[in-house]
Every structure is written in structure tokens, then in C-alpha cells.
């Protein structure tokens, strides 16, 4: 089963003077599969 995300799309606008390591976006997803198949990984795109 595919992960289910809280929102269909996420977008963040990051100010250039924001200190490195500052959280800018929270993404929430769940997966009903068990074990390794239930793990959810995230990646980001710059743009």
C-alpha cells in the first residue's frame, strides 16, 4: 500500500537569511504496511 500524506502537496518559502538547520516544513505521512515496507522516507527539491 502506498503512503498517505496529510496534504496532497507541500510548499515552503525560505528566507535567505534563515540560519542553517532551521526547520522550514513539516511533512506527515503514514503507511499501513508492516516492517520495512511501512517505512516512509522523504526527500526535497530546490527550485
C-alpha positions, 0 to 999 in steps of 0.5 A: 500500500502506498503512503498517505500524506496529510496534504496532497502537496507541500510548499515552503518559502525560505528566507535567505537569511534563515540560519542553517538547520532551521526547520522550514516544513513539516511533512506527515505521512503514514503507511499501513504496511508492516516492517520495512515496507511501512517505512516512509522516507522523504526527500526535497527539491530546490527550485 
